[in-house]
Amino acid sequence: MKHLLLSLFVCGIFSASAQTGNSAFAFTQVPISVVSAALGGSQVATWRGDVNQISDNPAFIDSSLHQAVSLNYLNYLTTINQASVAYSRMFDSLGFGSAYLRYFDYGTFQEYDEFGNALGEFKVVDYEVGISFGRKLNDNITYGATFKNVFSSMYQNFAYGAAFDLGGFYQSNDGNFSGGLTIDNIGIEIVDYTGGERDFFPVSVNAAISKKFDKAPIMFGLQYSNLQKWDLAGADGDILSDPTIDPLTGEESRPTLTLDNLARHLSASVALVPSENFNLMLGYNFRRRLELATSERAGLVGFSFGANIKIKRFGIQYAITNYHLSGTSNHFGITTNLNEWYSKKSLN
């Protein structure tokens, strides 16, 4: 298992740089973890002990999460909702393992014929099932991989794809500094909706650092996403519609080596951690702000807020994110550890 995970990680670097074409199953970019959502969408170096964060970086290993269970719900936009369940445990021979199931519901739609007659209703849904394993390389470095299967049902059409996420995580001896590297969504559609050309998953390579302090209950995080592609502004319709025109030749051009392009790769977070049982989180996603806010009313697009509190045997999580001016998205989560329940029974 140790050599297999390391080989996958090395191969993933080359695979990520080689993939081209369109992206399938873009819903996989929506965070499963409430903590990750509060921290700006993804912080692959800011480990807060949430079993769902393993879906962001499979190298997050914590023996205290043996027998951890989590249920999550997201009201994404309007009638679009997401629900997920996750479980993790330690295996003596394999290392730290976890699994999750995600259900993404786009709502119910009405079917009509060409004459406008109602024929009935149908739902559009996506499913994702992931299994992760992580191991220690040494006292400071861990690594892991997630294998996930993604299913999509749209009216009478069906699609299926498979992909890998690979991750590495470093933590200093005092635990105050950490770094993370992930290669996400190395995969392709195996069955396409129409039986036509199969698309790649939206692959991304992400690197991040995190820093906390001995004398202050604060943790800062900074992530650079999509290392495999510099020109993220090339996918922004507003940028493409306003090119630079050469006054002599009349040719259209667009500079790519800009601060705007750099900002689209960045997300930042800060967590207030007065105790292990309570913390507050704030995140800012630059790309989300640049692409989804409007010049007339930017609002809080790009910002995210969250809290995590433990009450007895339950952890309660909440995050509010602003993906678009049309409304905010609310993430809810509840976690527990089955070991605590077993221990309680044995005492009785």
N, C-alpha and C positions, 0 to 999 in steps of 0.2 A: 504493500500500500504506500509506503514511504517513497519508493522510487517511482511508482506510478503517478503520484500527485506531482512530484517534481518534474517529471517528463511532460505531463499535461501542461504545466505552467510555462515551460520553455516553448513547447509547440504552439501554445496559445498566442504568444507574442508575435510569431511569424504569421499565424492565421489571421489575427486581428488586422495586421497591416496589409494583408493581401485581399481582404474582402471588399467587393465593390457592389454597386447595384442598389436596388431599393431595399426597404426595411419591412420585415413582416413582424406581426405581433407586437406593435409599438406599445401596447398596454403594459408590457413587462417593465417599462420605464417608470411606472407609477409605484412609489414606495409601498412596501407591505408594512414595514415597521412604523409605528406611531412616533417613536423616538427619532428615526431617520427623517420623517416628514417634518418634525419640529426643528431639526437641525439644518434644514435647507433642501431636503430631498435625498441626500446621500452624503455621508461623511465616513469614509472607509477606514479612518484612523481614530475616530472618536467612539470608543467602545463604552457603552453605558449599561452593560449587563442585561440587555434585552434579547431574548432568544430570537426575535424576528430580525434583528440586525445581521444575523448570519446570512440572510438572503442578500445583503449588501456586500458582505465580505466573509466568505466561508472560512477564513483563517481566524476569526474570532473564536477563541477557545476559553471556556470557563468551567471548571469542574463543579462550581456551585450551581450550574444550570442542569445538573443531572436530574432527570425526571421533570424538567420544566415544561409547562403547558401554557399556551397563549391563544386568546381569541381576539380578533380585531375586526372593526367595521369602519368603512369609509363612505361617507356621502360625498361623492366626487363632484358632480355637477348635475343639477336638475334631477332626473330620474336615474342617473348612472350611479351605481353603487358597487362597492367591493367588500367582500368578507373573506377572512382567512383564518386558518388554525395552524399552529406550529407546535412541535414537540422535540425535545432534545435529551440525550443521555450519553454517558461515558461507556465505552466498550474497552475491555481490557486489552484486546488484541488489535483493534482497529484505530482507537483513538476516540475523538469526540464526534458524535454524529447527531444530525438533526433532520427533520423532514417538515415540509409545509404544504398546505393546499390553499390555493387562491381561487376565488370565484368572482368574476367580473361581469356584472349584469348591466347591459346597455338599455334595458327597459323593454316594454311591450309595444309592438308595432301593428298597425292595421293593414291588412292586405286587400287590394282592390283589383278588379279586372280592368280591361281597356275601356269598358263602358261606365266605370265609376261605381260598380256594384261591390259592396263589401263582401269579402269572401271569408273573413275570419281574422284571427290574431296570431302573431308569432313572436317569439323572443329571440334576442341576439345576446349570446353569452360567450365568455372565454373562461377557460380553466387552465391552471398551472399547477403542476405537482413537481416539487423539488426535493432532492435528497442530497445532503451535504456531509462531508467528512473532513476533519481537520486533525493535524498532528503537530507536535513540537519538533522543530529542527534542533533547537538548543534552548537555554533558559530565557532567551530574549526574542527568538523568532519562531513564529508559527506559520503554517501554510495549509491551504485546503482547497477543495473543489466542490462545486455543486453541479449535479446533473439534473436537468429539468425537462419535463415534457409539457408541451403547451397544446391545448385543444381549443378550437373555435367553431361555434355553430351559428350560422347566419342563414335564416330561412331554411331552404332545403339544401344548403351547401355546407360542407364541412372541411376544416383544415387542421393539419397536425404538423408540429415541428418539434425538434429536439435541440438542446444547446447545453453548453458548459459555461459556468462561471468559475474563474480561478482567482485565488487571493493569497496575499502575503501580508503579515503583520509583524511589526517590530515594537517592542516596549522596553524602555530603559530599566535598569535595575531598581531605581527608586519609583518607577511607575509614573513619573511626571512628564515624560516625553514619549510619544508614539508616532509611528508612521505606517501607512498602509498603501498597498498597490493591488488593484484588481483588473482583471480582463473579463468583461461581462458579455454575455450573449454570443458566444462563439457557436453558431449553429445555423440551420437552414430549414425551411419548410420541407417536409417529406411528402405531405399531401397538400396540394393547393386547392382553393375553393373551386376553380374552374378547370383544373387539370392542365393549366398552362405553365408558364415559366415560374419556377420556384424562387422566392425571394430569400435573402439572408435576414437574420435577426439584426436589430439595431446595435451592432457591436460597439463597445466603448472601452477605452483604457483609462483608468483613473488613479491618481496619486494624491495622497493627503498627509498632513501632519496634524498633531494635536499636542497641546501643552497645558498642563495644570501646575498650580503653585502650592508649595508647602504651607505658606502663611496666608493664603487667600483661597476661599472656596470657589474658584473660578477656573473654567477650562475653555480654552480657545481652540478652534479648529479651522483649517483652511484646506480646501480641496481644488485640485486642477483636474477637470474632467475632459474626456475625449482627447487624450494625447495623440491618438492616431490621425487626427484631422485638425489642421489649424484654422481653415477658413469656414467657421461656423456661420458667419454672416451671409455666406453664399446661399443659405437655405431660408433667409429672411426676405419675404416678398417686398417689404418696405424698402430695404436696402437696394435690392435689384431694380426697383422701379425708379431709382434716383441715381443713375450713373453719372460719372464725370465725363464731360464732352470736351474733346480737344478743340480749341477755337480755330486751329489751322486745318486740321484734317477732318474734323467732324466725327472722329472715331470715339466710340464709347469705351470707357474703361472704369475700373473700380479698384482702388488700392486695397490690398489685403493685409499688409503689415501695419495694423492700426491698434490703438488701445481698445477700440470697440471689440475687435476680434479677441484680444487677450481677455477682456472682461467676461466674454461669453463662456469662457472655460472655468470661471471661478465661482465658488460658493463659500460662504463663511458662516461660522457659528460660534456661539458663546453659551456656556451652561453655568448656571449658579448651583453649586452642589454643597449646601450647608451640612448635609448628612447623606448617608447611603439610602435613607428612606424617603428623601424628598429632594427634588431638583427642578429647576426652571430652565427652559431652553429657548433660544432665539436663533433663527437662521435667516440668511439672505442669499438668494440665488440670482446672480447678475444676469444670466441668460434669460431666465423667466421674466425678469423685469424689462429687459431690452426688447423682447419679442412679443410680450403679451400686454404690456401697459400701453396706454395711448398718451400722446402729448397733451391732449385736452384734459384728461383726468387719469393720472397714473395710479392714484390710490395707494394701497398697500400691496400691490402686485409684486411678487418676488419675496415678500417677507413671510415668515412662519413663526409661530409661537407654540409652546407646549409645556406640559408639566407632567411629572411622574411622582407618584406618592405611594408608599407601601403602608397598608393598614392590616395588621395582623398577618394573615397568610395570603393576602391578595395585593397585587400591584395594580394600581389604577393609572391609566395613561390617557392623556388627551392632547390633541394638537389641532391648531387651526391654521390653514394655509390659504394663500390667495393665488390661485393659478390664473384667474382672469377677473376682469371687472364685473362679469355677469353674476358673480357670487363667490362666497368663501366655501371652502371644503372642510369638513369636520372629521377628524380621525379619533376613534375611540378604541381602547384596548384594555384587556384585563388579563393578568398573568397570575399563576400560582405554581407551586412546586409540590408534586405528589409526595415527595419524601416527607414534607411537613405534615401531610395528612396521615401518612402511615405511622409516623412517630407519635402523633396525637392518639391514634387508635391503640398503639401498644401501651401507652401510659394509662389508658382507661382499662 
